[in-house]
């Protein structure tokens, strides 16, 4: 068995200063091997990336879906394909205004909903538009996945060997650094403490614990490790962590990619061993 595995750190407005970072790796019986890093400086480049022929699997760091509560309250189509197709007809400003008006009419504490997977992962609401603008990432990313015709687990399962799954790199990082921060976009916030945290994550990925947790060894050169550590934004490291999650999910492909059978395809699911919890797929150990 050998398959190409990608990890994608996504941004809704890529450019030369803040690109979509893609780590390419290979998964075989000896583990996950990092091969290269690429920077995609436009959404057009991301669309071209999605069109490359399979077989491959990719973990992507943006929400593939929105909370069921929002979808039902807004009267959007009650299928992932339906409401993502609708979102794809909107301009970004229209989508942002739609969510803003929805929030403004609701009580404090009930303005930005969470998916079940967000609650388990302790991640942000996919409705968030500012500070961490994952709502805008959903807007730019999900319709492009739909248009590309890829096999989107578990939202839109297709008979296609290009497999994409939602990833959340913090789930991997927390295993070795807990709640400590390891990245910052602003240079003045790229502290020695965050540098030390990235070094600890790299040590963790090379440890016996990683093999036990993910089921395979993770291989990268010392030069690649230096690149992951020295990127103070954490974007390159996040892309690697997404690749690790995608590699684990692909290794669980005979058990629904490690996605619990009771998950809601309307909302999507973040793939990671810690997300399996008590709802383990049949055959998962």
DODO-516500 format. One record per residue (C-alpha): x, y negated, z negated; residue number from 1. Coordinates in Angstrom, 2 decimals. Each point is the difference from the previous one (the first is absolute). Layout:
residues N
         X         Y         Z     k
         X         Y         Z   NUM
...
end
This chain:
residues 285
         X         Y         Z     k
      0.00      0.00      0.00     1
      1.29     -3.43      0.95     2
     -2.09     -3.13      0.44     3
      0.65     -3.70      0.29     4
     -1.14     -1.92     -3.09     5
     -0.42     -3.79     -0.08     6
     -0.39     -2.36     -2.92     7
     -1.49     -3.39      0.86     8
      0.11     -3.07     -2.22     9
     -2.73     -2.10      1.60    10
     -0.64     -3.75      0.09    11
     -2.97     -1.77      1.57    12
      2.07     -2.74      1.63    13
      3.29      1.55      1.14    14
      2.82     -2.11      1.42    15
      3.79     -0.24     -0.04    16
      0.05     -1.12     -3.66    17
     -2.55      2.56     -1.28    18
     -0.23      3.03      2.25    19
     -1.87      3.28     -0.23    20
      2.74      2.39     -1.15    21
     -0.04      3.56      1.26    22
      2.24      2.76     -1.38    23
      0.30      3.01      2.29    24
      0.85      3.33     -1.57    25
     -0.22      3.71      0.71    26
     -1.57      2.66     -2.20    27
      1.17      3.59      0.28    28
      0.66      2.98     -2.25    29
      3.06     -1.74     -1.48    30
     -1.84     -3.16     -1.01    31
     -0.76     -3.52      1.18    32
      2.86     -1.65      1.91    33
      0.04     -3.77      0.60    34
      1.11     -0.78      3.55    35
     -0.54     -3.69      0.75    36
     -1.72     -3.28     -0.89    37
     -1.88     -2.21      2.45    38
     -1.51     -3.48     -0.28    39
     -3.27     -0.68      1.84    40
     -0.34     -3.76      0.33    41
     -3.50     -0.14      1.49    42
     -3.32      1.80     -0.22    43
      0.41      0.84      3.69    44
      3.18      1.88     -0.94    45
     -1.97      1.87     -2.67    46
     -2.57      1.04      2.61    47
      2.79      1.29      2.24    48
      1.40      1.95     -2.95    49
     -3.37      1.69     -0.51    50
     -0.12      1.09      3.63    51
      3.23      2.02     -0.06    52
     -0.77      3.64      0.70    53
     -0.22      2.53     -2.84    54
      0.51      2.07     -1.92    55
      0.65     -2.31     -2.93    56
     -1.41     -1.09     -3.34    57
      0.15     -3.47     -1.50    58
     -0.72     -1.51     -3.40    59
     -1.09     -3.64      0.24    60
     -0.12     -2.52     -2.82    61
     -3.36     -1.70      0.49    62
     -3.60      0.88     -0.93    63
     -1.73      1.99      2.72    64
     -3.46     -0.70     -1.45    65
     -2.14     -2.25     -2.16    66
     -1.99      0.86     -3.16    67
     -3.31      1.76      0.57    68
     -1.70     -2.60     -2.22    69
      1.08     -2.82      2.35    70
     -0.97      1.96      3.12    71
     -3.49      0.73     -1.33    72
     -0.60     -3.50     -1.39    73
      1.07     -1.60      3.28    74
     -2.20      2.30      2.07    75
      2.92      1.19      2.10    76
     -0.27      3.31      1.90    77
      0.20      2.97     -2.37    78
      2.83      1.75      1.82    79
      3.70     -0.92      0.06    80
      0.02     -0.17      3.80    81
     -3.13     -2.13     -0.05    82
      1.08     -2.68     -2.44    83
      3.62     -0.13      1.20    84
     -1.29     -0.42      3.57    85
     -2.13     -2.89     -1.25    86
      2.94     -1.59     -1.84    87
      1.99      0.29      3.22    88
     -2.45     -2.34      1.76    89
      0.66     -2.82     -2.49    90
      2.63     -2.71      0.00    91
      2.21      0.03     -3.09    92
     -1.50     -3.31     -1.16    93
     -3.49      1.51      0.24    94
      1.02      3.01     -2.08    95
      1.67     -2.18     -2.64    96
     -3.04     -2.27     -0.19    97
     -2.33      2.99     -0.27    98
      1.87      1.40     -3.02    99
      0.32     -3.45     -1.59   100
     -3.75     -0.59      0.19   101
     -0.66      3.46     -1.42   102
      2.27     -0.65     -3.00   103
     -1.41     -3.47     -0.64   104
     -3.47      1.42     -0.53   105
      1.02      2.51     -2.63   106
      0.72     -0.06     -3.73   107
      3.52      0.03     -1.43   108
      1.29      3.57     -0.13   109
     -2.14      1.06      2.96   110
      1.59     -2.00      2.79   111
      2.66      2.40      1.33   112
     -0.91      3.66     -0.10   113
      2.29      3.02     -0.17   114
     -0.14      3.26      1.86   115
      0.26      3.16     -2.07   116
      3.53      0.54      1.29   117
      0.95     -3.56     -1.05   118
     -1.15      0.69     -3.56   119
      2.07      3.18     -0.20   120
      3.06     -1.65      1.54   121
     -0.39     -3.24     -1.99   122
      0.23     -1.95      3.24   123
     -1.53     -3.28      1.15   124
     -3.46     -0.37      1.46   125
      0.09      0.31      3.81   126
     -2.20     -3.11      0.00   127
      2.88     -2.18     -1.30   128
      0.92     -2.73      2.49   129
      2.65     -2.03     -1.83   130
      3.18      0.58     -2.03   131
      0.04      3.65      1.14   132
     -2.13     -0.36      3.16   133
     -0.94      3.66      0.43   134
     -3.42     -1.01      1.36   135
      1.71     -1.68      2.95   136
      2.20      3.07      0.42   137
     -3.12      2.15      0.22   138
     -1.49     -2.40      2.55   139
      3.07      0.18      2.26   140
      0.88      3.63     -0.59   141
     -3.14      2.15     -0.18   142
     -1.58     -1.06      3.34   143
      3.34      0.61      1.72   144
      0.14      3.54     -1.41   145
     -3.51      0.61      1.29   146
      0.85     -1.39      3.44   147
      3.21      2.06      0.24   148
     -1.94      3.26     -0.27   149
      2.28      1.46     -2.67   150
     -1.05      2.62     -2.55   151
     -0.87     -2.12     -3.05   152
     -0.17      2.02     -3.22   153
     -2.65      0.18     -1.43   154
     -1.90     -2.88      1.63   155
     -0.13      1.09      3.63   156
      1.30      3.52      0.51   157
      0.83      0.68      3.63   158
      1.61      2.79      1.98   159
      3.18     -2.00      0.49   160
      3.55      0.84     -1.08   161
      0.69     -3.61     -0.98   162
     -1.04      0.03     -3.66   163
     -0.24     -3.12     -2.16   164
     -0.65     -0.21     -3.73   165
     -0.31     -2.86     -2.46   166
      2.99     -0.34     -2.31   167
      0.76     -2.09     -3.07   168
      3.74     -0.13     -0.75   169
     -0.46     -1.20     -3.58   170
     -1.35      3.45     -0.86   171
      3.40      1.48      0.81   172
      2.01     -2.82     -1.58   173
     -1.88      0.21     -3.30   174
      1.21      3.54     -0.52   175
      3.49     -1.35     -0.77   176
     -0.44     -3.64     -0.99   177
     -3.49     -0.11     -1.52   178
     -1.60     -3.42      0.28   179
      3.27     -1.88      0.61   180
      0.16     -2.17      3.12   181
      2.51      0.93      2.69   182
     -0.61     -2.54      2.77   183
     -0.85     -3.63      0.81   184
     -0.41     -1.91      3.25   185
      1.39     -3.24     -1.46   186
      3.81      0.09     -0.13   187
      0.13     -1.77     -3.36   188
     -2.08      2.82     -1.50   189
      2.28      2.75      1.30   190
      1.64      0.55     -3.38   191
      2.65      2.39     -1.25   192
     -2.71      1.82     -1.96   193
     -1.93      0.69      3.22   194
      3.23      1.10      1.68   195
      0.61      2.46     -2.86   196
     -3.57      1.29      0.39   197
      0.57      0.73      3.70   198
      3.21      1.83     -0.89   199
     -1.94      2.10     -2.51   200
     -2.61      0.89      2.64   201
      2.76      1.13      2.37   202
      1.52      2.16     -2.75   203
     -3.43      1.48     -0.63   204
     -0.53      0.84      3.66   205
      3.30      1.89      0.01   206
     -0.77      1.88     -3.22   207
     -1.29      3.46     -0.83   208
     -3.15     -1.71     -1.27   209
     -0.84     -1.19      3.52   210
      0.37      3.53      1.36   211
     -2.25      1.36     -2.73   212
     -2.63     -2.71      0.48   213
     -0.15     -0.17      3.80   214
      1.13      3.51      0.84   215
      3.00     -0.94      2.14   216
      3.37     -1.74     -0.17   217
      0.28     -3.56      1.30   218
      3.18     -0.65      2.00   219
      1.54     -3.35      0.95   220
      3.57     -1.18      0.35   221
      1.80     -2.27     -2.45   222
     -0.14     -2.72      2.64   223
     -3.76      0.38      0.30   224
     -0.33      0.00     -3.79   225
      1.93     -3.29     -0.11   226
     -2.40     -1.50      2.55   227
     -3.02      1.07     -2.05   228
      1.48     -1.52     -3.16   229
      1.28     -3.24      1.51   230
     -3.32     -0.99      1.60   231
     -1.37     -2.19     -2.80   232
     -3.44     -0.18      1.61   233
     -0.36      3.75     -0.52   234
     -1.52      0.37      3.46   235
      2.55      2.54      1.22   236
     -0.24      2.02     -3.22   237
     -3.80     -0.11      0.15   238
      0.10      1.41      3.53   239
      2.17      2.86     -1.29   240
     -2.43      0.67     -2.86   241
     -2.86      0.10      2.52   242
      1.95      2.57      2.02   243
      0.44      2.12     -3.13   244
     -3.74     -0.11     -0.65   245
     -0.74      0.88      3.62   246
      2.47      2.88     -0.15   247
     -1.70      1.35     -3.11   248
     -3.45     -0.35      1.59   249
      1.13      1.79      3.16   250
      1.40      2.82     -2.13   251
     -3.55      0.34     -1.41   252
     -1.67      0.03      3.43   253
     -1.47      3.45     -0.58   254
     -1.73     -1.41     -3.11   255
     -1.56     -3.12      1.52   256
      3.28     -1.95     -0.16   257
     -0.26     -0.01     -3.78   258
     -3.16     -2.11      0.18   259
     -2.73      1.11     -2.45   260
     -3.00      1.48      1.76   261
     -2.32     -2.32     -1.93   262
      1.66     -3.17      1.25   263
     -2.16     -2.52      1.88   264
      1.10     -0.26      3.67   265
     -1.90     -3.29      0.20   266
      2.55     -1.52     -2.39   267
      3.16      1.96      0.82   268
      2.60      1.52     -2.30   269
      3.58     -0.75     -1.05   270
      2.15      3.14      0.38   271
      2.31      0.89     -2.89   272
      0.30      2.96     -2.40   273
     -1.11     -2.21     -2.90   274
     -3.26     -0.70      1.85   275
     -1.01      3.64      0.09   276
     -0.83      0.05     -3.72   277
     -2.71      2.44     -1.04   278
     -1.46      0.28      3.50   279
      2.71      2.18      1.47   280
     -0.72      1.34      3.48   281
     -0.41      3.75      0.23   282
      3.42      1.67      0.04   283
      1.89     -3.03     -1.32   284
      2.50      0.83     -2.75   285
end
